[in-house]
């Protein structure tokens, strides 16, 4: 190319070259090995691979990826820094918008959010935004490059946060940086919410979650665990004790069951209980941890979402023949394609277009199997997915000694039940203003799954960012310091 060629042509050439670079694969544990351990499955990019993948970004002037991110991360900016080898700076850019980059880089559904809007994805594969986010966070943590958090001057305002999951963590981090005194109340014995009790170690190592929790503590956030608001105190009593605002982030921890005969049998678990015992209470490490172990031999997990994949893959690692029963086809599964693929690689058996109608038990009321019906897909329902219709006379039994029900969760009812002044919906969610996240009680805000119903980590964080901004405005009458 000569130097007198138009600038537009000069700029176009490297972009075409970038687009031709293939998306870099993620190194992973061999499925023949990982099905027997709880080590993390993806191994992460090397520095060289991360820089090569980052070089694929064409730095759009109007990046759709940012619009696709619920917390509006400056995606082209942090990726450009990785491409230049400025890995710590990349993390600092991420931290401007997200409190949990190492978490989101692992568990967020980038394929339906930021990466779905990447221009390279229109004719090829999008930039691996999530993998690069994970890389930057992991690099900084491993190389001691995470800076000490900077706080604004104290405002004299106190904020209580009920629930230490993704939404609560996000609000706590923002408000503490802006100079408010923040106190968190967590019902379980470790902070982290679903990041600790729901997502298995092989998808999200718990030491990463606790690293982020420790970052909050360095900001001066006080965290009370084993503290159940709604039992110890009510939201109203928190405000009477001198808190200027309250943020409710108690999540969607009430499991939904099938409502079929035999569901009260010994060996039937909600996915919440099964995963909480395995992840948070470390039943997988019995007897080193005293939690009673779960030792399934034939486990059937009912459902097709990420929680079902987590439960089935956990059961497999505990030594079970692990089967998933799902009433629709693979195309309708709400789980991430990556998680389904990993489950298949590891040997989880899928009974698709299959619906459980009865838990089969023995004389001692212990599970011996699941009676199922074959299904076929009819017309689309309200969700847009084709409705499953039973095939008459197609009953068959899947042998099992353990059944894990993973068909969804409802909002945690405890706080709403003890705060009648806070309006709720027919679904049991707290009603919050979509602009400010304030509830019907002045000074009380809410966000995450307790407002939206069961959703993603990143959507809870997005609501948390919105709530934090408006809590600050409520307390101070203006925008926070930048």
C-alpha positions in Angstrom: 0.0 0.0 0.0 1.4 3.4 -0.9 1.3 6.3 1.4 -0.8 8.4 -0.9 -3.8 6.0 -0.8 -6.9 7.4 1.0 -7.0 7.1 4.8 -10.3 5.2 4.6 -8.6 2.4 2.6 -5.6 2.4 4.9 -7.9 1.9 7.9 -10.0 -0.8 6.1 -7.1 -3.2 5.5 -6.1 -4.1 9.1 -9.8 -4.5 9.9 -10.2 -7.1 7.2 -7.1 -8.9 8.4 -8.4 -9.0 12.0 -11.7 -10.4 10.8 -9.8 -13.3 9.1 -8.1 -14.3 12.4 -10.1 -17.3 13.7 -11.7 -17.1 17.2 -9.3 -18.7 19.6 -10.4 -21.9 21.3 -10.5 -22.1 25.1 -8.2 -24.8 26.5 -10.2 -27.3 28.6 -9.7 -30.2 30.9 -10.1 -33.6 29.1 -13.7 -34.8 29.7 -12.4 -38.3 30.5 -10.6 -36.8 33.5 -12.8 -33.9 34.6 -15.9 -36.1 35.1 -14.1 -37.4 38.2 -13.1 -34.1 39.7 -14.4 -30.7 40.7 -11.5 -28.7 39.1 -12.5 -25.9 36.8 -13.2 -27.1 33.2 -12.0 -24.2 31.1 -8.3 -23.5 31.7 -8.2 -19.8 30.5 -6.3 -18.1 27.8 -2.5 -17.6 27.8 -1.1 -14.1 27.4 -0.3 -14.8 23.8 -3.7 -16.3 23.0 -5.5 -13.4 24.8 -3.6 -10.8 22.8 -4.4 -12.6 19.5 -8.1 -12.9 20.3 -8.2 -9.3 21.4 -6.6 -8.3 18.1 -9.7 -9.5 16.3 -11.8 -6.6 17.7 -12.3 -4.0 14.9 -13.0 -1.2 17.4 -16.4 -0.2 16.1 -17.4 3.4 16.4 -20.8 2.4 17.6 -20.2 -0.9 19.4 -23.3 -3.0 19.7 -21.5 -5.2 22.2 -21.7 -2.4 24.8 -25.4 -2.0 24.3 -25.8 -5.8 24.7 -24.1 -5.7 28.1 -26.5 -5.2 31.1 -23.8 -3.2 33.0 -22.5 -1.4 29.9 -18.8 -2.4 30.1 -16.6 -0.4 27.8 -15.8 -3.5 25.8 -13.7 -2.2 22.9 -11.6 -0.2 25.3 -10.7 -3.1 27.6 -10.1 -5.4 24.7 -7.8 -2.8 23.0 -5.7 -2.7 26.2 -5.4 -6.5 26.2 -4.3 -6.4 22.5 -1.6 -4.0 23.6 -0.4 -6.2 26.4 -1.7 -3.8 29.1 -3.5 -6.4 31.1 -3.7 -4.6 34.4 -5.1 -1.5 32.7 -7.7 -3.7 31.0 -8.9 -4.9 34.4 -9.1 -1.2 35.7 -11.2 -0.4 32.6 -13.5 -3.4 33.4 -13.7 -2.3 37.1 -15.2 1.0 36.0 -18.4 -0.8 35.2 -18.4 -4.2 36.9 -17.6 -5.4 40.4 -17.3 -9.1 39.3 -15.3 -9.4 36.0 -13.8 -12.8 37.0 -17.3 -14.1 37.7 -19.1 -12.7 34.7 -16.3 -13.8 32.4 -17.1 -17.4 33.5 -20.9 -17.6 33.9 -22.6 -14.9 32.0 -24.4 -15.8 28.7 -22.3 -13.7 26.5 -23.5 -15.6 23.4 -27.0 -14.0 23.9 -25.8 -10.6 25.1 -22.6 -8.8 24.2 -21.2 -11.3 21.8 -24.6 -11.6 20.1 -24.1 -7.9 19.0 -20.5 -8.2 17.8 -20.3 -7.2 14.1 -17.8 -10.1 13.4 -20.6 -12.5 14.4 -22.7 -11.6 11.4 -20.4 -13.4 9.0 -18.3 -15.5 11.3 -17.5 -15.9 15.0 -17.8 -13.0 17.4 -14.9 -11.8 19.5 -14.6 -14.0 22.7 -15.5 -11.1 25.0 -16.3 -13.2 28.0 -13.1 -15.2 27.8 -11.1 -11.9 27.5 -12.9 -10.5 30.5 -12.0 -13.6 32.5 -8.4 -13.4 31.3 -7.9 -9.8 32.5 -9.4 -10.4 35.9 -7.4 -13.7 36.4 -4.2 -12.1 35.2 -4.5 -9.2 37.7 -5.4 -11.5 40.6 -2.5 -13.9 40.0 0.1 -11.2 39.4 -0.9 -9.0 42.4 -2.1 -6.3 40.1 -5.5 -5.6 41.6 -5.2 -2.1 43.0 -6.5 -1.1 46.4 -10.0 0.3 46.1 -10.3 4.1 46.2 -13.1 5.6 48.3 -14.6 9.1 48.3 -14.9 11.1 51.5 -17.4 9.7 54.1 -20.9 11.0 53.6 -22.2 10.1 57.0 -25.0 8.0 55.4 -25.7 4.4 56.3 -27.1 1.8 53.9 -28.3 -1.7 54.8 -28.1 -4.4 52.1 -30.2 -7.5 52.6 -28.6 -10.4 50.7 -25.0 -10.8 49.6 -25.5 -12.2 46.1 -24.6 -10.5 42.7 -27.0 -7.6 43.1 -26.1 -6.9 46.7 -22.4 -7.1 46.0 -22.7 -4.7 43.2 -24.7 -2.1 45.2 -22.3 -2.5 48.2 -19.2 -1.9 46.0 -20.7 1.2 44.4 -22.0 2.8 47.5 -18.9 2.1 49.5 -16.7 3.7 46.8 -18.9 6.8 47.0 -18.3 7.2 50.7 -21.4 5.6 52.3 -21.2 3.3 55.2 -22.5 -0.1 54.0 -23.6 -3.0 56.1 -24.7 -6.3 54.5 -26.9 -9.0 56.0 -26.5 -12.5 54.6 -28.7 -15.4 55.7 -26.1 -18.1 54.9 -22.7 -18.7 56.5 -20.7 -17.3 53.6 -21.4 -14.2 51.4 -21.8 -14.6 47.7 -25.4 -15.8 47.2 -26.0 -18.0 44.2 -22.3 -17.6 43.3 -21.5 -19.7 46.4 -24.4 -22.0 46.8 -25.7 -22.5 43.3 -22.8 -22.6 40.7 -20.5 -25.6 41.1 -16.7 -25.3 41.6 -16.0 -26.7 38.2 -17.7 -23.7 36.6 -16.9 -21.0 39.2 -14.1 -21.6 41.8 -15.2 -20.4 45.2 -11.9 -18.8 45.9 -12.6 -16.3 43.1 -15.9 -15.3 44.7 -14.3 -14.9 48.1 -11.6 -12.8 46.5 -14.2 -10.4 45.3 -16.0 -10.5 48.7 -12.7 -9.5 50.4 -12.5 -6.5 48.0 -15.7 -5.3 49.5 -14.3 -5.7 53.0 -11.2 -3.7 52.0 -13.6 -0.9 51.0 -15.0 -1.0 54.5 -18.2 -2.9 53.9 -19.3 -4.8 57.0 -20.8 -8.2 56.3 -23.0 -10.1 58.8 -23.5 -13.7 57.9 -26.0 -16.2 59.5 -28.3 -13.2 59.8 -31.8 -13.6 58.5 -33.6 -10.4 57.9 -37.3 -11.2 58.4 -36.4 -13.2 61.4 -33.7 -11.3 63.3 -35.1 -8.0 62.3 -37.5 -6.6 59.7 -36.7 -4.1 57.0 -38.7 -1.5 59.0 -36.6 -2.2 62.1 -33.4 -1.6 60.1 -34.6 1.8 59.2 -35.6 2.5 62.8 -32.0 1.6 63.8 -30.6 4.4 61.8 -30.1 3.2 58.3 -30.8 5.9 55.8 -31.7 3.4 53.0 -32.2 -0.3 52.5 -31.5 -2.4 49.4 -33.3 -5.8 49.2 -31.5 -8.4 47.2 -32.7 -11.7 48.6 -33.0 -13.5 45.2 -35.1 -16.4 44.1 -34.3 -19.2 46.4 -37.7 -20.9 46.7 -37.7 -24.0 44.6 -40.5 -25.1 42.3 -41.6 -28.7 42.3 -43.3 -30.9 39.7 -46.5 -31.7 41.6 -46.5 -35.3 40.7 -47.1 -38.5 42.9 -44.1 -39.6 44.9 -42.3 -36.3 45.0 -42.1 -36.5 48.8 -40.0 -39.7 48.6 -36.6 -40.2 50.2 -34.1 -39.3 47.5 -35.9 -36.4 45.9 -34.1 -33.1 46.1 -34.7 -29.6 44.8 -31.7 -28.5 42.8 -31.3 -25.7 45.4 -30.8 -28.2 48.2 -28.6 -30.6 46.2 -26.3 -27.8 44.9 -26.2 -25.9 48.2 -25.1 -29.1 50.1 -22.5 -29.8 47.4 -21.2 -26.3 46.9 -21.6 -24.1 50.0 -21.7 -26.8 52.6 -19.1 -29.0 50.9 -20.9 -32.3 51.2 -18.6 -33.4 48.4 -15.7 -33.3 50.8 -17.1 -35.5 53.6 -15.7 -36.4 56.1 -13.3 -33.4 56.0 -16.5 -31.3 56.1 -19.2 -32.7 58.4 -22.2 -32.1 56.0 -24.0 -35.3 55.4 -22.8 -36.7 52.0 -25.0 -37.3 49.0 -24.0 -40.4 47.2 -26.3 -41.1 44.2 -25.8 -44.2 42.1 -28.4 -43.4 39.5 -29.4 -39.7 39.4 -32.2 -38.3 37.3 -32.3 -34.5 36.9 -35.5 -32.9 35.6 -35.1 -29.7 33.6 -33.2 -28.1 30.8 -31.6 -25.0 32.1 -28.2 -24.1 33.5 -29.2 -25.3 37.0 -30.2 -28.7 35.6 -26.8 -29.0 33.8 -25.0 -28.0 37.1 -26.9 -30.6 39.1 -26.5 -33.4 36.6 -22.8 -32.7 36.2 -22.3 -32.6 40.0 -24.2 -35.9 40.4 -21.9 -37.4 37.8 -18.8 -36.3 39.7 -20.3 -37.8 42.9 -20.2 -41.2 41.1 -23.7 -41.5 39.7 -25.0 -42.6 36.3 -26.4 -39.2 35.5 -29.4 -38.6 33.3 -31.3 -35.4 32.3 -35.0 -35.6 31.6 -36.4 -32.7 29.6 -39.8 -32.4 28.1 -38.8 -30.4 24.9 -36.0 -31.0 22.4 -32.4 -29.9 22.6 -33.2 -26.8 20.5 -35.6 -25.5 23.1 -33.2 -26.0 26.1 -32.7 -22.7 27.9 -29.2 -23.8 29.1 -26.1 -22.3 27.5 -25.0 -24.3 24.6 -21.5 -24.6 26.2 -22.9 -26.2 29.3 -25.0 -28.7 27.3 -21.9 -29.6 25.3 -19.8 -30.0 28.4 -22.5 -32.3 30.0 -22.6 -34.4 26.8 -18.8 -34.7 26.7 -18.7 -35.9 30.3 -21.2 -38.6 29.8 -24.5 -37.2 31.0 -27.4 -39.1 29.3 -30.2 -36.9 27.8 -33.8 -38.2 27.6 -35.3 -35.4 25.5 -39.0 -35.0 24.7 -39.6 -36.8 27.9 -41.8 -35.7 30.8 -41.9 -37.3 34.3 -45.3 -38.1 35.6 -44.6 -40.2 38.8 -41.7 -40.9 41.2 -41.6 -44.7 41.7 -40.8 -45.8 45.2 -40.2 -49.0 47.2 -41.9 -50.1 50.5 -39.7 -47.8 52.5 -40.7 -44.7 50.4 -37.3 -44.6 48.7 -36.9 -43.6 45.1 -36.4 -46.5 42.7 -37.2 -44.8 39.4 -39.1 -42.1 37.4 -42.1 -42.9 35.3 -42.0 -40.8 32.2 -44.1 -40.1 29.0 -42.7 -39.5 25.6 -43.6 -36.1 24.2 -43.9 -34.4 20.8 -43.8 -30.7 20.0 -47.0 -28.9 19.1 -47.8 -25.3 18.5 -45.7 -22.5 20.2 -46.8 -21.4 23.6 -46.5 -18.0 25.3 -42.7 -18.3 25.6 -42.4 -18.8 21.8 -41.2 -22.4 22.2 -43.3 -25.2 20.8 -45.6 -26.7 23.4 -44.8 -30.4 24.4 -47.7 -32.7 24.0 -47.8 -36.2 25.6 -47.8 -39.3 23.4 -50.5 -41.6 24.7 -49.4 -45.1 25.8 -45.7 -44.1 25.8 -45.0 -44.6 29.5 -41.6 -46.0 30.5 -39.5 -46.0 33.7 -36.0 -44.5 34.1 -34.3 -46.3 37.0 -33.1 -43.9 39.8 -32.2 -43.7 43.5 -31.9 -39.9 43.3 -34.2 -37.3 41.6 -33.1 -33.7 41.3 -35.9 -31.2 40.4 -34.4 -28.2 38.5 -37.4 -26.6 36.8 -37.1 -23.1 38.3 -37.3 -21.0 41.4 -39.6 -18.4 42.9 -38.7 -15.3 44.8 -37.6 -15.7 48.4 -40.8 -14.9 50.3 -39.4 -14.1 53.8 -38.7 -10.3 53.5 -42.0 -9.5 51.6 -44.0 -11.5 54.2 -42.5 -9.4 57.1 -42.8 -6.1 55.3 -46.4 -5.7 54.2 -45.9 -2.1 53.4 -43.7 -3.1 50.4 -45.9 -4.0 47.4 -45.4 -7.3 45.6 -46.7 -8.8 42.4 -48.9 -11.8 41.9 -45.7 -13.8 41.3 -44.3 -12.8 44.7 -41.7 -10.5 43.3 -41.1 -7.1 45.0 -42.5 -4.3 42.9 -39.8 -1.7 42.2 -39.8 1.4 40.0 -37.9 0.2 36.8 -36.1 3.6 36.6 -35.0 4.0 40.2 -35.5 0.5 41.7 -37.3 2.1 44.7 -40.1 0.1 46.2 -43.4 1.4 47.5 -41.7 2.2 50.9 -39.6 5.4 50.6 -35.9 4.7 51.1 -36.2 1.0 50.4 -34.9 -0.2 47.1 -34.8 -3.7 45.6 -33.1 -5.5 42.7 -32.1 -8.8 41.2 -34.1 -11.9 41.2 -36.4 -10.7 44.0 -37.7 -8.1 41.5 -37.2 -9.8 38.1 -37.8 -13.4 39.1 -35.0 -16.0 38.5 -32.6 -14.5 35.9 -28.9 -14.2 35.2 -26.0 -13.0 37.3 -25.3 -10.1 35.0 -28.9 -8.9 34.9 -29.0 -8.8 38.7 -25.8 -6.8 38.6 -27.4 -4.4 36.1 -30.3 -3.7 38.4 -27.8 -3.3 41.2 -25.9 -0.6 39.3 -29.2 1.2 38.6 -30.3 0.9 42.2 -26.9 2.1 43.6 -27.1 5.3 41.5 -30.6 6.1 42.6 -29.8 5.3 46.3 -27.0 7.8 46.2 -29.3 10.4 44.6 -31.9 9.7 47.2 -29.4 10.2 50.0 -27.4 13.1 48.6 -29.6 14.8 46.0 -27.1 14.5 43.2 -24.9 12.2 41.1 -22.0 10.3 42.8 -18.4 11.3 42.4 -16.5 9.9 39.4 
